């Protein structure tokens, strides 16, 4: 699955895809989008859902980011 940026629009192409990325916890996926489109927020929500639904424990999740802005989130 790929989530892309639409032209000059900073919104993700499809809110259904965003929701699926946050809630489909049994699938692996690749998230691609431009700066400021909400990738980090999407991933944080996915991690929180994994924890809330008992699909993972804190010690099983590793999150790595490569920008200062995303790291501060």
Order of alpha helices (4+ residues) and beta strands (2+ residues): beta-beta-alpha-alpha-alpha
